């Protein structure tokens, strides 16, 4: 055997020897998607996350498995599922929504990527926005700037309003500072205001009764669980009382309410994939800053406006990102 042949043979043997090593190292990543929502395969937020992962080269069935855990609308049910999620030992937990991430005990050391609609520091989810610390990072939809903007749009949409009812969920981290911000904005617009906190459907129904007695002209619903989870209830109340609701997430308008102005949630959920990708490639969650959405949308439900006898000004229609007919 000459020197050239010996070298080629050695290279071939080395190459063959390396194949099992690569095969062993190319393990499949496992993600746990955990949500308090009801399970349905066409969830737009879950679909956005999956698309985001695929765009980064993670293909389900090839190098990725996503296990889903759904609370079916019940925080208590989700609470019982959390130990099972942790016991499954995923590489990353994607915890969607405040109730989800707060149910995961701080002793859990698995990497967690979250969405959270409240203040992440006040809620003690992370140590700071820029340096989360620990094993958690993600996206927060909390923004003090959006509340006053929604009130301005509400006033433009309903120029004759005098009274606005703020409806929120008291446990929501950052609720007090958000409330103070919108109170100040309402006073600048010459609007009377009252706050109604509700932690259950029964309390929400009592709040509706009080709002009707006070003869509010409109409701500003905060971006907490009580509003989003009961969007259809707000729409039904508007139909009965002629008191429309303006809120933050597009799903509230999609379920029959007048208007929303807030983050483009599907983009944010797709963005979660970049957090997961970095963690799977070795970056610690503590070193990934918490982000806020960068794009917002104005959604108007034209069907709801027509039912309430509201004529949408052209100035608002021209700025709308989406009209629901």
Protein Blocks (a to p, Z undefined) as FASTA:
>chain_A
ZZklmmmmmmmmmmmmmmmmmmmmmccdddddddfbdcdfklmklmmmmmmmmmnopagh
iloccddddekhpaklmmmmmmmmmmnopabdcdehjklmmmpcfklmbdcddddfbdfk
lnomambfklngpjbdcddfbdfklmmmmmmmmmmmmmmbcbdcddddfklghklmmmmm
mmmmmmmnopacdddddfbfklmmmmmmmmmmnopabdcddfbfklmmmmmmmmmmmmmn
opacddfblklmmnopabdcdddfklmmmmmmmmmmmmmnopafklmccdddfbdcdddd
fklmmmnopacdfklmmmpmbdcZZ
